[in-house]
Amino acid sequence: MVFDLKNHIRSVAGWPEPHVVFRDICSLLEDRIVFRKLIDLFVHRYVTADIDAVVGIDARGFIIGAPLAYELNAGFIPLRKKGKLPGETISEAYSLEYGQAEIEVQTAWLRKGHKVILVDDLIATGGTMVAAVKLLKRIGVDILEASAIID
């Protein structure tokens, strides 16, 4: 039997704005077997990758990124919404389906040449992922792959 993640993703029309169809991954996370299979899919994809860290995009990218980093024996770096991280940070602005936003990362650990995998829950317009890539490239990080559950 083939495991299909689509069967475990709920679509919510009209939230948070009338023209948006929100993809709810809570249904993937609630069931321990489905959640484990989700993380295992990512682990199996990257188990042989030589990486320093998994970079997760605020906030649902943290849910996938942290256990993935743990399983890959790598660090975990959060990219947060602007104003949520202490210390020295750099930020990048981007457009959402329904507005503008900015993400940032602390500059204390990531360095030029670090190898990372970038993770988020979904790609809607691609703005968040593109901003994350730009942000990491400004540091000189080598992004091996940008990944998401939903495209």
C-alpha positions in Angstrom: 0.0 0.0 0.0 1.3 3.4 -1.0 1.3 6.2 1.7 -0.3 9.4 0.3 0.2 12.5 2.3 -2.6 14.3 0.4 -5.2 12.1 2.2 -4.1 13.7 5.5 -4.1 17.4 4.5 -7.2 19.4 5.2 -8.2 22.3 2.9 -10.0 25.2 4.6 -11.6 27.6 2.1 -11.8 31.3 3.0 -9.3 31.3 5.8 -7.6 33.6 6.9 -8.9 35.7 4.0 -11.9 35.1 1.8 -9.8 34.3 -1.4 -7.4 31.9 0.3 -7.6 28.1 0.6 -5.6 27.3 3.7 -3.8 23.9 3.7 -4.0 22.6 7.3 -1.2 20.2 8.2 -2.6 19.6 11.7 -4.2 16.5 10.4 -0.7 15.2 9.5 0.6 15.9 12.9 -2.3 14.6 15.1 -1.9 11.0 14.1 1.4 9.6 15.5 1.8 7.1 12.6 1.2 9.7 9.9 3.5 12.2 11.6 6.3 9.6 11.8 5.8 8.6 8.1 6.0 12.3 7.2 9.3 12.8 9.0 10.6 9.5 7.7 9.9 10.6 4.1 12.2 13.7 4.7 14.8 11.6 6.6 15.0 9.0 3.8 15.5 11.8 1.2 18.4 13.4 3.1 20.0 10.6 5.2 23.1 10.5 3.0 23.4 14.3 2.6 26.4 16.0 4.2 24.7 18.9 6.0 25.5 21.2 8.9 21.9 22.2 9.7 18.3 22.1 8.8 16.8 25.6 8.5 13.1 25.7 9.3 10.8 28.6 8.3 8.5 30.1 10.9 6.4 28.5 12.1 5.3 25.2 10.6 8.7 24.6 9.1 9.9 24.2 12.7 7.6 21.3 13.2 9.2 19.3 10.4 12.7 20.8 10.6 13.5 20.1 14.2 12.8 16.3 14.2 14.4 16.1 10.8 17.6 17.8 12.1 17.6 15.5 15.1 17.3 12.4 12.9 20.0 13.6 10.6 22.3 14.5 13.5 22.4 18.1 12.3 21.8 21.5 13.9 18.5 23.3 13.6 18.3 26.9 12.7 14.9 28.8 12.9 14.1 31.5 10.4 11.6 33.7 12.3 9.2 36.5 11.6 10.9 39.9 12.1 11.3 40.9 15.7 11.2 37.5 17.3 14.9 36.7 17.6 17.3 38.2 20.0 20.9 39.2 19.1 22.3 40.2 15.8 20.0 39.3 12.9 19.6 40.0 9.2 16.2 40.1 7.5 14.5 39.8 4.2 11.1 41.2 3.1 8.6 39.3 0.9 5.0 39.2 -0.3 2.3 36.8 1.0 -0.9 35.9 -0.7 -2.6 38.4 1.6 0.1 40.9 2.6 3.7 41.7 3.3 6.1 40.2 5.8 9.7 39.9 6.8 11.8 37.0 8.0 15.1 37.0 9.9 17.9 34.8 11.1 20.5 35.1 13.8 24.0 35.6 12.4 25.8 34.0 15.3 26.1 30.5 14.0 25.5 30.1 10.2 28.7 30.9 8.2 29.7 31.0 4.6 30.1 27.4 3.3 27.7 25.8 5.8 25.5 23.2 4.1 21.8 23.3 4.9 18.5 22.0 3.9 15.7 24.6 3.9 12.3 23.3 5.1 8.7 24.7 5.2 5.3 23.2 5.3 4.0 24.6 2.0 4.8 26.8 -1.0 1.8 29.1 -1.9 3.2 32.0 -3.9 6.8 31.0 -3.2 7.5 34.4 -1.6 8.6 33.0 1.8 10.8 30.4 0.4 12.5 32.9 -2.1 13.1 35.3 0.8 14.6 32.5 2.9 16.9 31.5 0.0 18.0 35.2 -0.5 18.6 35.6 3.2 20.8 32.5 3.5 22.7 33.3 0.3 23.6 36.7 1.8 25.4 34.8 4.5 27.0 32.5 1.9 25.3 29.4 3.1 25.2 26.5 0.6 21.5 25.4 0.3 21.5 21.8 -0.8 17.7 21.8 -1.3 14.6 23.7 -0.4 11.8 21.4 0.5 8.1 21.5 1.6 5.3 19.2 2.2 2.8 21.0 -0.1 3.5 22.8 -3.3 
